[in-house]
Amino acid sequence: MRLGANQPAVWQLGERDYYLENDPETRKIREAYRAYVKQLFVMTGTPEAEAAQKMEQVLNIETCIAKASCLPPSCATWKAIITR
């Protein structure tokens, strides 16, 4: 099984631009997501400071995935190449 070969990446924020853009509205959405992820860790009993660190790790991983992912037109081109 080839993971990701025939399907786009899936991000918790919904679109890669939410991780990469820096306009005020996108930053507001990203900050709300950061608070949400941290709260999930706190709800599982993780101390606040550790929850903040884990939230940063989650966001860093998801941002790396977003940066490495292609935009839809180039994904379509790539899919056409690999399915020849």
N, C-alpha and C positions, 0 to 999 in steps of 0.2 A: 504494500500500500504506500502510495506517495502522498504524504500529507501536504496540502496546500497547492499541489500541482494543478488541480482543476477547479479550485475554489479560492475566492478572495479571502484575505485575512479578516478576522472578526474581532472588533474592538468593543470593549464595554461601553465606550462613549458613543458608539454607533458609526462614526466616520473618522477617517484618519486626520482630517483637518482640525478636529477638536483637540488633538494632541500637538499639532504643529503651528497653527495660526496664533497670532498674538494680539488680535483686535480685542477691545474691551469686552464685548459680549462673549467671545470664546474663552477669554481668561476667566470670566465670571462662571461660566459653565464648568470649566476645568477645576476651579476652586471648590465649587459645590461637590463635584465628583471626588475630589481629594478628601473633603470632610466626610463624605459618605463612606469611602473605603476605610478611612481611619475608624469611623464609628462601627463598622462591621468587625474590625479587630477588637475594639473595646468591648463590644457585645459578647465576644467569645472569651472574655476574661483577660485579655492582653492589657498590661499596664499602658497608660497614656503615652509615655515616652517611647516604649517599644512599638506601640501601635502606629505612632508617627513615622518611625523608621521603616516599618513594614509597608506602610502606605507609600512612602517614597520609593521603595523597591518595586512595588507593583506598578506605580506610574512610570518609573524608569524603564521597566521591561515593556510595558505597553507602548511607550513612546518610541523605543527602539524598533519594535515591530512596525509601528506606523511609518517611521522613517525608511525602513527597509522595504515597505510594501509599495507596489506600483499603483499608479492611478488607473482608473478603468480603461481608457484607450490603450495604454501600453500593456495592461493585463490581457486585453483582448488580442493584441498582437502576439504576445507571448504564448497565449493559449493556442493560437493558430499555428505557431511554430512547433510547439511540442506535440500537437495532435496530427501532424503530417504523416 
